[in-house]
């Protein structure tokens, strides 16, 4: 086939080796018309765009292609907000994250899971490797949990950390490393898993559930952990048994050679659009492009002028989603007069409250623009429209809390990857409504409690939830259940010593209150591996060696 491959240099050689003619393009980013991208006379049989993690490119006119098209979402767990629209411009969307396939389908995309792949490298025997434990990854203020992990690895296991390596240097780093712990910001199946496995390291990776089992045989090709104590046990065990670490590293490398190289993914990628054309056409395609551009620009990921984005949206007026996107951009960019004009127009629409996104945006825009009465009326009308009890939302905090309850947790998929600032942004999700309420009333624990409960088990929120639980625990120091929850959250966020200290203190408080057995029962229910009980020296804990739980 003749294949046009956009921002997918990783795949070009694999496709050529399979006998295809490949035109590999790397545009500079921004919004680009498809007829300006393709060379004159080149008519592809298949069009593939791979998400670029650097210069973001949105293509206009994809509906005019005469061939099937595929978009490969690489970081959909961080970029779902714009990709749920952009994916509808293609016949098929592939996502590296299996848990996102269904949300993408619910958004109107034809979506399939297609995992990332490993680089092709020779196996280096562990005896020739100079580094026992190593981790590669930038440490930034936005990812405190990674900083805590790096400090733990260096302080307790003598690990070497590299923050900014180019691609060849990173692969060389891994080939000189025997054990490579992984960290996944949002519970995702990430590049680092494939890179370390492809280099023949023993990969110690966060437990991603069934998705991990479909890629590697845990206990034989990789090891999985749920929190820092389990990781500590795995590291200690395999540092004492280097032959077991090498056996696992070689097995992961062999798994890569047979299942996880670029050629394997290329074969599957070519089969994805076989079901026929399903991309948006005409005005629908232009609307989805405008919504994708607005969401990507709002997150700071698109090189474009605000006036250009607003122009795209105004050309597609009449859609509730488009109106909500335009109102958000006007308010957040400080164009308050234009925002008030649009809000006045929207408030007069009889169908405003039938659409949750538009009524939410209009209500909270009215609050930001100094009209709390209108904000409350829009919320009340939406509640009546959906048959919900209309609770009093007398003030801004109550209104944000009411909207958080109305939205529920199903919108959480939109929060990761967007640095929500309650002083600037209008909330779109339940968690953002609670963050806005918290900012309005820092001493009120209601939004803190609700946000902590909402984020429980939500990947990528460990550091935020840790701060929330700390506030709650300070307000109720005798509550051993809160102490237990805080200690477990510490462990998930890679705070080794703090987690154990909080857990020991919670146990002491439970014993003092005559609830020692209740503490043990609750801990057992939350400690499937028994690693927490072993670290605390709890009676009756399973002291079995790590190898029994993770055979190697």
NUBA-450087 format. One record per residue: residue in three letters; x, y, z of N, C-alpha, C, O, CB in turn. Coordinates in steps of 0.2 Angstrom, whole numbers, plus 5000, padded with zeros to 4 digits. Glycine has a CB too. Example, Ala and Ser with C-alpha at 12.3 -4.5 7.8 and 13.67 -1.06 7.14 Angstrom:
<atoms>
ala506649725039506249785039506649845039507149835042505749785045;ser506449895035506849955036506450005039506750065040507049975029;
</atoms>
This chain:
<atoms>
unk500449945000500050005000500450065000501050065002499550005006;unk500150124998500450184999500250215005499650225006500350234992;unk500650225010500450255017500750325018501250335017500650205022;unk500250365020500450425023500550425030499950415033500050485020;unk501050435033501150425040501350495043501950525042501750375042;unk500950525048501050595051501350585058500950545062500450635050;unk501850615059502150615066502250545069502050535075501750655071;unk502450495065502450425067503150395065503150335062501950385064;unk503750435065504350405063504550345066504950305063504850455064;unk504250325072504450265075504250205071504550145071504150255082;unk503650215067503350155063503650155056503550105052502650165063;unk503950205053504050215046504450155044504250125039504450275045;unk505050135047505450085045505150015045505149975040506050075049;unk504750005050504349935051503849935045503749875042503949935057;unk503549985043503049975037503449965031503149935026502650045037;unk503950005030504349995024504649925023504649895018504950045024;unk504849895029505049825029504549775027504649725024505349805036;unk503949795029503349755027503149765019502649725017502749765031;unk503549805016503449805009502949865006502749875001503149745006;unk502849915011502349965009502850035007503350035010501949985015;unk502550075003502850135002502550185007501950195008502650164994;unk503050215010502850265016503050335015503650345014503150235023;unk502650375015502750455015502750475023502150485025502250495011;unk503250485026503350505033503350575034503850605031503850465037;unk502850615037502850685037502950705045502650675049502250715034;unk503250755046503350785053503150855053503650905053504050775056;unk502550875052502350945052502550985058502650955064501650955051;unk502651055058502851095064502351105069502551125074503151155061;unk501751085068501251095073500751145071500851185066501551115079;unk500151155075499651205073499151165069499051105069499951265069;unk498651215067498051185063498351195055498451245053497451225064;unk498251135052498551125045498051095041497751045042499251095045;unk497951125035497451095030497751035027498351035025497251145025;unk497450985026497650925023497950925016498450895014497150865023;unk497650975012497850985005498551015005498851015000497351015001;unk498751055010499351085011499851035013500451045012499351145015;unk499650985016500150935019500350885014500950865014499750895025;unk499850855010500050805006500350834999500150884997499450765004;unk500950804997501250824991500750814985500350774985501850794989;unk500750864980500350854974500450784971501050764970500550914969;unk499950754969499950694965500050624970500050574967500550694961;unk500150634976500250584981499550564983499250604987500750594987;unk499250504982498650484984498750414988498850364985498150464978;unk498650424995498850364999498250314999497650334998498950395006;unk498450255000497950205001497750195009497250175011498250134999;unk498150225013497950225020498350295023498950305022498250165024;unk497950325028498250385031498250375038497750355042497750445029;unk498850375041498950365049499250425052499750455049499350305050;unk498950455057499250505061499350475068498950455071498850575061;unk499950485071500150465077500250525082500550575080500850425077;unk499950525088499950585092500650605093501050555095499550565099;unk500850665092501550685094501450715101501050755103501750745089;unk502050705105502050725112502450795112502550825117502350675116;unk502550815106502950885106502550935102502050965105503650875102;unk502650945096502250995092501550965090501550915087502651015086;unk501050995093500350965091500150985085500151045083499850985097;unk499850945081499650955074498850935073498750875074500050925069;unk498450985072497750965070497650975063497851025060497251005074;unk497350925059497350925052496550945050496150915053497550855049;unk496550985046495851015043495750985037496150985032495851085043;unk495150955036494950925029495050855029495050825023495350965024;unk495150815034495250745034494650705031494750655028495350715041;unk494050735031493450705028493550705020493150665017492850745030;unk493950745017494050735010494550685008494550665002494350805008;unk494850645012495250595010494850535007494350525009495650565016;unk495150505002494850454998495050385001494750334998494950454991;unk495450385006495650325009495550315016495350365019496450315008;unk495550255019495450245026495950285030496450305028495450175028;unk495750305037496150345041496150325048495650295050495950425040;unk496750325051496850305058497150355062497650385060497150235059;unk496950375068497350415073497550375079497150335082496850475075;unk498150375080498450335086498550375092499050415092499050295084;unk498150375097498150415103498650385108498550325110497450415107;unk499150415109499750395113499650405120499750365125500450415111;unk499450475122499350495129498650515130498550565133499850555130;unk498150475128497450485129497250495136496750535137497050435126;unk497650465141497450475148497550545150497250565155497850425152;unk497950585147498150655148497750695143497650755145498850665148;unk497550675138497350715132496650695130496450715124497750715126;unk496250665134495550645132495150705130494750695125495250605137;unk495250755133494750815132494750835125494250855123494950875137;unk495350835122495250855115495250795110495050805104495950905113;unk495550745112495550685107494850655106494750625101496050635110;unk494450665111493750635110493450665104492950635101493350645117;unk493650725103493350765097493750745091493450735085493350845098;unk494450755091494850745085494750675083494850665077495550755087;unk494650625087494650555085494050545080494050495076494550505091;unk493550585081492950575076493050595069492650585065492350615079;unk493650625068493850645061494150595057494350595051494250705061;unk494250535061494550475058494150415058493650415061495250455062;unk494250365053493850305053493950265059493550225061494050265046;unk494550265062494650225068495150265072495650295070494950155066;unk495050265079495550285084495850225088495450185090495250335089;unk496450225088496850175092497050205098497350265098497450135088;unk497050175104497250205110497750155114497650095114496650225115;unk498250185116498750145120498450125127498750075130499450175121;unk497950155129497650135136496950095135496550125133497550205140;unk496950035137496349995136495750025140495150015137496449925138;unk495850055145495250085149494950145146494450165148495550105156;unk495250165141494950225137494650205131494250245128495550275135;unk494650145129494250125123493550135123493250165119494450045121;unk493250115129492550125130492350205130491850225127492250095136;unk492750245134492550315134492650345127492250395126493050355139;unk493150325123493150355117492550335112492250375109493850335113;unk492350275113491750245109491150285112490750305107491650175110;unk491050295118490450335121490450405118489950435117490450335128;unk491050435116491150505113491050505106491050555103491850535115;unk490850445103490750445096491250415091491250415085490550505093;unk491850395094492450375090492350295089492050265094493150385093;unk492650265084492650195083493350185086493850195082492550175076;unk493450155092494050145095494250075097493850035098494050185102;unk494950065097495249995098495850005102496150065102495349955092;unk496049955107496649965110497249935106497149885103496549915117;unk497749975106498349965102498949985107499050045107498349995095;unk499249935110499749955115500349985111500449975105499949905119;unk500750025115501450045112501849985111501649935112501750105117;unk502450005109502949945107503649965110503750025112502949935100;unk504049915110504749925113505249935107505149915101504949865117;unk505749975108506349975103506649915103506749875107506850035106;unk506949905097507349845095508049845097508449885094507249825087;unk508249805102508949805105509249735106508849695108508949855111;unk509849725106510149665108510149655115510149705119510849655105;unk510149595117510149575125510849585127511349555124509849515126;unk510949625133511649625136511549585142511149605147511749705137;unk512049535143512049495149512149545155512449595155512549445149;unk511749525161511749565167512449575170512649625173511249545172;unk512849525169513549525172513949585168514449605172513949465171;unk513749605162514149655159513849725160514049775158514149645152;unk513249725164512949795166513249825172513349785177512149775167;unk513349885172513649925177513249955183513449975188514149975174;unk512549955181512149985186511649935189511249895185511750045182;unk511549935195511049885198510349905197509949875195511249875205;unk510249975199509549995199509550065196509950105198509250005206;unk509150075191509150145188508450165186507950125184509550145182;unk508350235186507650265184507850325179508250365181507250275190;unk507450325174507450385169506850425169506350395168507750365162;unk506850485171506250525171506350595173506650605178505650485174;unk506050645170506050715173505750725179505150695180505850765167;unk506050755184505650775190505450845190505950885189506150755196;unk504850855191504550925190504150935196503950895200504250935184;unk503951005197503551025203502850995202502450985206503451095203;unk502650975195501950955194501850875196501350855196501850965186;unk502450845197502450775198502850755205503350725205502750735193;unk502550785211502850765217502950695219503450675222502550805223;unk502550655217502550585218503250555215503550505218501950545216;unk503350575209503950555206504650575209505050535210504050575198;unk504650635212505150655216505250615222505850595224505050725218;unk504650595226504750555231504950485229505350455233504050545235;unk504750455224505050395221505750395220506150345223504650375215;unk506050445217506750455215507150455222507650425222506850515211;unk506850495227507250495233507250435237507750415240506850555238;unk506650395236506650325240507150275236507550245240505950295239;unk507150275230507550235226508350245227508750205228507450235218;unk508550315227509250325228509450315236509950285237509350405227;unk508950335240509150335247509150265250509550245254508750375251;unk508650215248508650155251508950095246509150045249507850135252;unk508950105240509250055235509850075231510050045226508650035231;unk510050135232510650165229510550165221511050165217511250115230;unk509950185219509750195212510050255209510150305213509050185211;unk510250245203510450305199509850335195509550295192511050285194;unk509850405195509250435192509550475186510050515187508850475197;unk509250475180509450525175508750555173508250525172509750475169;unk508850625173508250665171508150685164507550675162508250725175;unk508650705160508550725154509050695149509650715148508650805153;unk508850635146509250605141508950605135508350595134509450525144;unk509350605129509050595123508850525122509050485126509450625117;unk508550505116508250435116508850385115508750335119507850435109;unk509350395111509850345111510250335118510350285120510450365106;unk510350395122510650395128510250355133510450325138510850465131;unk509550365133509150335137509150255136509150215141508350355136;unk509150235130509150165129509850135131509850075134509050145121;unk510350175130511050145133511050145140511350095143511550195130;unk510650195144510650185151510250125153510550095158510250255153;unk509750105150509350045152509749985150509749935154508650045148;unk510149985145510549925143511149915148511349855148510849935136;unk511249965152511749955157511449945164511849945169512250015157;unk510849935164510449935171510149865171509849835167509849985171;unk510149835177509949765179509149775181508749735178510349735184;unk509049815185508349825188508049895187508349945189508349805196;unk507449895184507249965182506549975184506049945181507249975174;unk506450005190505750025193505350065188505750115185505750055200;unk504750065187504350105183503850145187503650125193503950065178;unk503650205185503150245188502650265182502950285177503450305192;unk502050265184501550285179501050335182500750325187501150225176;unk501050395179500750455182499950435183499750455188500850515177;unk499650415178498950405178498750325178498250315175498650435172;unk499150285180499050215180499050185173498750135172498350205183;unk499350215169499350195162499950145160500350135164499550255157;unk499850115154500350065151500850115148500650145142500050015147;unk501450125150501850185147502450165143502550105143502050225153;unk502750205140503350195136503850155140504150115138503650265134;unk503950185147504550155151504450075152504950045152504550185158;unk503850055152503749985153504049945147504449895148503049965154;unk503949965141504149935135504949945134505249905131503749965129;unk505150005136505850025135506249985139506849955137505950095136;unk506049975146506449935150506449865149506949825149506249945157;unk505849835147505849765145506249755138506549705138505049745144;unk506149795134506549795127507249795128507649765124506349845123;unk507549825134508249825135508449765140509049755141508449895139;unk507949725141508149665145508249675153508549635156508749635143;unk507949735155508049745162507449705166506949685162507949825164;unk507549695172506949675176506549735177506749775180507249635183;unk505949725174505449785175505049775181504649725181505049785168;unk505049825185504549825191504049885190504249945190504949835198;unk503449865188502949915186502349915190502149865193502849895178;unk502049975190501449985194500849935191500849915185501150055193;unk500449905195500049855193499449885189499049925192499749815199;unk499449875183498949905178498349855177497949865173499249925172;unk498249795181497749755181497749705175498349685173497049795181;unk497149685172497149635167497549665161497749615157496449625165;unk497549725159497949755154498649725154498949705149497949825153;unk498949735160499649715160499749635159500249615156499949725167;unk499249595161499249525160499249505152499449455150498749485164;unk498849545149498849535141499449555138499549525132498249575138;unk499949585141500549605138501149565140501549535136500749675139;unk501249555147501749515149501449465155500949475158502249565153;unk501849415156501649365161501949385167502549385168501949285159;unk501549415172501849435178502149385182501849325182501349475182;unk502749395185503049345189503549305185503949275187502549295192;unk503449315178503949275174504249325169504849315166503649215170;unk503949375167504149425162504149495165504549535162503749425155;unk503849505170503849575174503649565181503349505182503449625170;unk503749615185503449615192503049675193503149725190504049605197;unk502449665196502049725197501949735205501949695209501349705194;unk501849805206501749825213501149875213501049905208502449855216;unk500849875219500349925220500549985224500250045224499749895224;unk501049985228501350035232502050025234502349975232500850045238;unk502350075238503050075239503250025243503850005242503150145242;unk502849995248503149935252503249875247503649835248502649925257;unk502749865243502849805238503449815233503749765232502149795234;unk503549875231504049895227504749875231505249855228504049965224;unk504749895237505349895241505449815242506049795242505249925248;unk504949775243505049705244505349675238505849635238504449665246;unk505049695232505349665226506049685224506449645222504849695220;unk506249745226506949775225507349735229507949715227506949845226;unk507149725236507649695240507749625238508349595239507349695247;unk507249585237507249515235507749505229508149465229506549485233;unk507649545223507949535217508649565217509149545213507649565211;unk508849615222509549635223509949575226510549575225509549705227;unk509549545230509949485234510049425229510449385230509549465240;unk509549425224509549365219509649385212509149385208508949325220;unk510249415210510349435204510249385198510049405193511049465203;unk510349325199510149275194509449275193509249265187510349205196;unk508949285198508249285196508049355192507649345188507849285203;unk508449405194508349465191508449465183508149485179508749525194;unk509049425182509249415175508749375171508649385165509949395174;unk508549315175508049275171507449305169507149295164507949215176;unk507149355174506549395172506749445166506349455162506349425178;unk507349475167507449525162507549495155507349525150508149555163;unk507849435154507949395148507249375146507049385140508349335149;unk506749355150506149335148505749395145505349385140505749305154;unk505749455148505449505146505749525139505349545135505449565151;unk506349525138506649545132506449495126506249515121507449535132;unk506349425128506149375123505349395122505149385116506249305126;unk504949415127504249425125504249485120503849485116503949445132;unk504649535121504649595117504849565109504549595105505249645119;unk505349525109505549505102504949465098504949475092506149455102;unk504549435102504049395099503349425099502949415095503949335103;unk503249485103502549515103502549585103502049615102502249485109;unk503049625104503049695106503549735102503749785105503049705113;unk503649725096504049765092503649815087503049795087504649725088;unk503949855084503649905080503249865074502749885072504049955077;unk503549815072503249775066502649735069502149735065503749715064;unk502649715075501949685077501449735077500849725076502049655084;unk501549795080501049845080500849875073500249885072501249905084;unk501349875069501149895062500649845058500249875055501849905057;unk500749785060500249735057499549745059499049745055500549665058;unk499549755066498849775069498549835066497949845065498849765076;unk499049885066498749955064498449955057497949985055499350005064;unk498749915052498449905046497849875045497449885040498949875041;unk497649835050496949805050496449845053495849825053497049735054;unk496549895057496049935061495549965057494949955059496449985065;unk495649995051495150025048494749985043494350005039495450085044;unk494749915044494449875039493749875039493349855035494649805041;unk493449905045492749905045492349955041491749955041492549915053;unk492749995038492450045033492450115036492750125042491750025032;unk492250165032492250235034491750255040491150235039492150275028;unk491950285045491550305050491750375052491450395058491650255056;unk492150415049492350485051491750535050491350525046492950505047;unk491850585054491350635053491450675046491950675043491450695058;unk490850695044490850725037490550805037490150815042490450685032;unk490750845033490450905032490450955038490950955041489750905030;unk489850975040489851025046490050985052490251015057489151055046;unk489850925053490050885059490750885060491050885065489650815059;unk491150865054491850865055492150935057492650935061492150845048;unk491850985054492151055055492051075063492451105066491851105051;unk491451045065491251065072491751025077491951055082490551045074;unk491850965075492350925080493050945080493350945085492350845078;unk493250975074493951005073493951065078494451075081494051025066;unk493451105077493351165082493451155089493751185093492751215080;unk493051105091493051085098493651055100493951065106492451025099;unk494051015096494650985097495151045098495551045103494950935092;unk495151095094495651155094495551195100495951215103495551195088;unk494851205102494751245108495051205114495351235119493951255109;unk494851145115495151105121495851105121496151105126494851035121;unk496151095115496951085115497251155117497751155120497151055108;unk496951205114497251275115497151295123497551325126496851325111;unk496551275125496451285132496951255137497151285142495751265134;unk497251195135497651165139498451185138498851165141497651085138;unk498451235133499151265132499551215127500151225126499551265138;unk499151175123499551125119499551145111499751105107499251065120;unk499251205110499151215102499451285101499251335104498451215100;unk499851285096500151355093499651385089499551365083500751345090;unk499251435092498751465088498451525091498551535098498051425086;unk498251575088497951635091497251625094496851585090497951695086;unk497051655099496351645102495851665097495351635096496351685109;unk495951715093495451745089495351685083494751685081495751805085;unk495851655081495751595076495351545079494951515076496451565074;unk495451525086495051475089494351495089493851455088495351455096;unk494251555092493551585092493251585085492651575085493551655096;unk493651605080493351605073493051535071492551525068493851625068;unk493451485073493251415071492551395075492151365072493751365073;unk492551415081491951405085491351445082490751415082492051415092;unk491451505081490851545079490551525072489951525071491051625078;unk491051495068490751465062490351405063489951385058491351445057;unk490351375069489951315070489451325075489251285079490451255072;unk489251395076488751405081488051365080487951345075488551485081;unk487751365086487151325086487151255090486651225091486951305079;unk487751235091487951175095488051195102488451235104488551135092;unk487651155107487851175114488551165116488851205120487351125118;unk488851115113489551105115490051155112490451175116489851035112;unk489851185107490251235104490151305108490551335109490051255096;unk489551315110489351375114489751375120489951425123488551385115;unk489751315124490051305130490851315129491151345133489951235133;unk491051285124491851295123491951375122492451395125492051255117;unk491551405118491651475117491651515123492051565124491151505111;unk491151505127491051545133491551535138491851575141490351525137;unk491851465138492451455143493051495141493351525145492551385143;unk493151495134493751535132493651605133494151645135493851515124;unk493151635132493051705133493151725140493451775142492251725131;unk492851685145492851705152493651695154493851735157492451655156;unk493951635152494551625155495151665152495651675154494751555153;unk494951695146495451745143495351815145495751865143495451735135;unk494851825149494751895151494251935147494251995148495351935153;unk493951905142493551945137492851955140492451915137493551915130;unk492751985145492151985149491552015146491051995146492252015156;unk491652065142491052095138490852055133490252045133491252165135;unk491252015129491051975124490751915128490251885126491651945120;unk490951895134490751835137490051855140489551805140491151815143;unk489951915143489251935145488751935139488151915140489252005148;unk488951955133488451955128488251885126487651875125488851995122;unk488751845126488551775124488151745129487651705128489251735123;unk488351755136487951725141487251755141486751715142488251745148;unk487151815140486451845139486051805133485451795134486451915138;unk486351795128486051755122485851685124485351665123486551755116;unk486351655128486251585130485651575135485251535135486851555132;unk485651625140485151625145484451635142483951605146485251675150;unk484351665137483751665134483451605130482951605128483751725129;unk483951555129483751495125483251455129483451435135484351465123;unk482751435127482251385131482551315132482451285137481651375127;unk483051295128483351225129484051225132484351175132483451195122;unk484151285135484851295138484951235143485551205143484951355142;unk484551215147484651175153484551095151484651055155484151185159;unk484351085145484351015143485050985142485150925142483951005136;unk485551035141486251005140486651025146486751085148486551045134;unk486850975149487250975156487851025155487951065159487450915159;unk488251005150488951045149488751115148489151165151489351015143;unk488251135144488151205143487851235149488051295150487651215137;unk487351205152487051235158487651245164487651295167486451195161;unk488051195165488551205169489051265168489151305172489051135170;unk489251265162489651325159489351385160489651435163489951315152;unk488751395158488351455159488251475166488351535168487651455155;unk488051435170487951445177488651475180488651525184487751385181;unk489151435180489751455183490151515179490551555183490251395183;unk489951525173490151585170489851645173490151705174490051585162;unk489151645174488751695177489051715184489151765186488051675178;unk489251655188489551665194490151705194490351755198489651605198;unk490651685189491251725188491151795186491551845187491651685183;unk490651805182490551875179490051915184489851975182490151865173;unk489951895190489651935195488951935195488551985198489852005194;unk488651885193487851875193487651815196487451765193487551875186;unk487751805203487551745206486851725206486651665206487751745214;unk486351775205485651755204485551715198485151665198485251815205;unk485851735192485751705186486151635187485851585184486051745180;unk486651635190487051565191486551515194486551465192487651575195;unk486251535200485851495203485251475199484951415200485651525210;unk484951525196484351505192484451455186484051405185484051565188;unk485051455183485251415178485351345181485051295178485851435174;unk485651335187485751275190485051245192484951185191486151285197;unk484551285195483951265197483551235191483151185192483551315201;unk483551275186483251255180483451185177483051145175483251305174;unk484151175177484451115175484251055180484051005177485251115175;unk484251065186484051015191483250995190483150935190484051045198;unk482851045189482151025187482050985181481650945180481751095187;unk482451005176482450975169482650905170482350865166482951015164;unk483050885174483350815175482950785181483150725183484050815176;unk482450805183482050775189482450775195482350725199481850705186;unk482950815196483350815203483050865208482650905206484050835201;unk483150845214482950895219483350955219483950955218483050855226;unk482951015219483251075219483451095226483051125229482851125215;unk484151095227484351115234484551185234484651215229484951065236;unk484551215240484751285240485451295238485851255241484651315247;unk485551335234486251355232486351435233486451465228486451335224;unk486351455239486251525241486951565239486851615237486051535248;unk487451525240488151565239488551525234488351465231488451565245;unk489151555232489551525227489851455229489851405225490151565226;unk489951445235490251385237489651325237489851275234490451385245;unk489051345239488551295239488351275231488151225230487851325242;unk488451325227488251315220488751265217488651225213488251385216;unk489451275219489951235216489851165219489951115215490651255218;unk489651155225489551095228488951055225488950995224489451095236;unk488451095223487851065220487951045213487750995211487251125220;unk488351085210488551055203489050995203488950955199488951115199;unk489450995208489850935209489450865210489550815207490350935215;unk488950875214488450815215488050805209487950745207487950835221;unk487850855205487450845199487850805194487650765190487250905196;unk488550825193488950795188489150725190489150675185489550835187;unk489350705196489550645198490250625196490550665192489050595195;unk490450565197491150545196491350525188491850515187491350495200;unk490750515184490950495178491350545173491550515168490250475174;unk491350605175491750655171492450655173492850695170491450715172;unk492650615178493350615180493850605175494450625175493450565186;unk493750565169494250555164494450615161495050615158493950505159;unk494150675162494350735158494850775162495150825160493750775157;unk495050755169495450795173496150785172496550835172495250785180;unk496450725171497150715170497450755165497150755159497250645170;unk498050785166498350815160498150885159498450925155498250785154;unk497650915163497450985163497651015170497350995175496750985161;unk498051065170498251095176497651145178497751205176498951135175;unk497151125181496551165183496751215188497051205193495951125185;unk496551285186496751335191496051365192495751405188497251395187;unk495751355199495151385200495051455200494551485199494951365207;unk495651495200495551565199495451585192495351645191496251605202;unk495651545187495551565180495051525176494651545173496251555177;unk495051455178494651405173493951395176493851405182495051345173;unk493551385171492851365173492851295174493051255169492351395168;unk492551265179492551195180492151155175491651185173492251175187;unk492351095173492051055169491850985172491450945169492451045162;unk492150965177492050905180491850915188491850965191492650855180;unk491650855191491450855198492050875202491950915207491150795200;unk492650845201493250865205493450935204493650965209493850815203;unk493350965198493551035197493051085201493251135203493551055190;unk492351065201491951105205492151105212492051155216491151075204;unk492351045215492551045222493151085223493251115228492650965224;unk493651075218494251125219494051195219494351235223494751105213;unk493551215215493351285215493051305221493151355224492851295209;unk492651255224492351275231492851275236492751315240491851215232;unk493351235236493851235241494251305240494451325246494351175240;unk494351325234494751385234494351445236494651495239494951405226;unk493651445236493251495238493151495246493051555249492551485235;unk493251435249493151435256493751385259493551335261492451415258;unk494351415260494851365262494751335269495051275270495551405262;unk494351365273494251335280493651285280493551255285494151385285;unk493351275275492751235275492951165273493251155267492151265270;unk492851115277493051045275492551005271492750955269493151005282;unk491951035269491550995265491850975258491750925256490851035264;unk492051025255492351005248492950965249493150925244492551075244;unk493350975254493950925255493750855256494050815253494350955262;unk493250845260492950775262492750745255492850685253492450775267;unk492250785251491950755245492550745240492450695236491450805243;unk492950785239493550775234493950715236494150685232493950845234;unk494150715242494550655244494150585243494450545240494650655252;unk493550585244493150525243493050515235493150455233492450525246;unk492950565231492950565224493550535221493550495216492750635221;unk494150555223494750535220495050475223495550445220495250595222;unk494750445228494950375230495050325225494550315221494450345236;unk495550295224495650245218495750275211495850245206495150205218;unk495750345211495750375204496550385202496850425206495450445204;unk496750355197497450355195497750425194497350465191497650315189;unk498350445196498650505194498450565199498650625198498350535188;unk498050545205497850595210498150585217497950615221497050595210;unk498650545217498950525224499150585228498950585234499450475223;unk499550625225499850685228499250735230499350755236500350715224;unk498850745226498250785228497850755234497650795238497750805222;unk497650695233497250665238497650665245497350665250497050595236;unk498350655245498750655251498650715255498550715261499450645249;unk498650775251498550845254497850845257497750875263498650895249;unk497350825254496650825256496650785263496350805268496150805251;unk496850725263496850675269497250705274497050705280497050605267;unk497750745273498150775278497750825282497750835288498850805276;unk497350865278496950915281496450885285496250905291496650965276;unk496150835283495550805287495850765293495550775298495250745282;unk496450735293496750705298496950755304496850745310497350665296;unk497150815302497350865306496750895310496750905316497650925303;unk496150895307495550915310495250865314494850885319495050935304;unk495450805313495150745318495750695320495750645317494550705314;unk496150725324496750685325496650615329497050565328497250715330;unk496050605332495850545335495550495331495450435333495450555341;unk495450515324495050465320495650415317495950435312494750505314;unk495650355319496150305317496050285310496450265306496150245321;unk495350285308495250265301495550315296495750295291494450265300;unk495450385297495750435293496550425293496850435288495550505296;unk496850405299497550395299497750335295498250335291497750385306;unk497350285295497450225291497450245283497850225279496950165292;unk496950285282496850305275497450345272497650345267496150345274;unk497650395277498150435275498850395274499250405270498250485281;unk498950345279499550305278499550265272500150265268499650255284;unk499050235270498950205263499050245257499450225253498350165263;unk498850305258498950355252499650375252499850385246498450415254;unk499950385258500650395258501050345254501450355250500950405265;unk500850285255501250225252501150225244501550215240501050155255;unk500550245242500350245235500750305232500950295226499650255234;unk500850355235501250415233502050405234502350455233500950475236;unk502250345236502950335236503250365243503850385243503350355230;unk502850385248503150415254503250355259502750335263502650465257;unk503850325259503950265262503950275270503550245273504650235260;unk504350315273504350325280503750355282503450335288504950365282;unk503450405279502850445281502250395281501850395286502750505277;unk502250355276501650305276501750255282501150245285501750265270;unk502350225284502350185289502250215296501950195300503050155290;unk502450285297502350315303501650335304501350325309502750385303;unk501250355299500550365299500150305301499650305305500250395293;unk500350245298500050185299500150155306499650135310500250125294;unk500750165309500850145316500550195321500250165326501650145317;unk500450255319500050305323499350285323499050285329500150375321;unk499050265317498350245317498250185321497750175324498150235310;unk498650135321498650075324498550095332498150065336499150025323;unk499050135334499050155341498450185344498150165349499650195343;unk498150225339497550265341496950215341496450215345497350315336;unk496950165336496450115336496450075343495950055346496450075330;unk497050055345497150015351496950045357496550025361497849985352;unk497050115357496850155363496150165363495850165369497250225362;unk495850165358495050165358494750095358494150095358494850205351;unk495150045359494849975360494649955353494149905353494249985364;unk494949975348494749955341495249925337495349925331494450015337;unk495749895341496349865338496149805333496449805327496749835343;unk495649765334495449715330495149745323495149715318494949665333;unk494749795324494449825319494949855314494949855308493949885321;unk495549885317496049905313496349855309496449855303496649945317;unk496449795312496749735308496349715303496549695297496849675313;unk495649705304495249685299495249735293495249715287494449675302;unk495149795294495149845289495849845285495849855279495049915291;unk496349835289497049835285497049775281497349775275497649835290;unk496849715283496849655279496449665273496649635267496649595283;unk495949695273495449705267495849755262495649745256494849735269;unk496249795264496649845260497349825258497649855254496649915263;unk497549765261498249745260498349675257498549625261498649745267;unk498149665251498049605248498749565248498749505249497849605241;unk499349595247499949565247500249545254500649505255500449605243;unk499949585259500249575266500849615267501149605273500349505267;unk501049655263501749695264501649745269502149755273501949725257;unk501049775270500949825275500949795282501349815286500349865274;unk500649735282500649705289501349675291501549685297500149645289;unk501649655286502349635287502849685290503149685295502649595281;unk502749745286503149805288502949835295503349855299503049865283;unk502349825297502049845304502249795309502149815315501349865303;unk502349735307502449685312501849655315501849635321502949705317;unk501249665311500649645314500649565315500849525311500049665309;unk500249545321500249475322499849445317499349465314499849465329;unk500049385315499649345310499749365303499449335299498949345312;unk500249405302500349425295500749375291501149335294500749495294;unk500649365285500949315281501749335280501849385276500649305274;unk502149305283502849325282503249285276503849285276503249305288;unk502849265272503149225266503549265262503449325261502549195261;unk504049235259504549275255504149305249503749275246505149225253;unk504449355246504149385240504149345234503649345230504549455238;unk504549295234504649245228503949205228503849185223505249205229;unk503649195234503049155234502449185230502049155227502849135241;unk502449255231501949295228502049315221501649325217501849355232;unk502749315219502949335212503449285210504049305210503249415212;unk503249225208503749175206504249195201504049225196503449115204;unk504849185202505349205197505849145196506349155192505749275198;
</atoms>
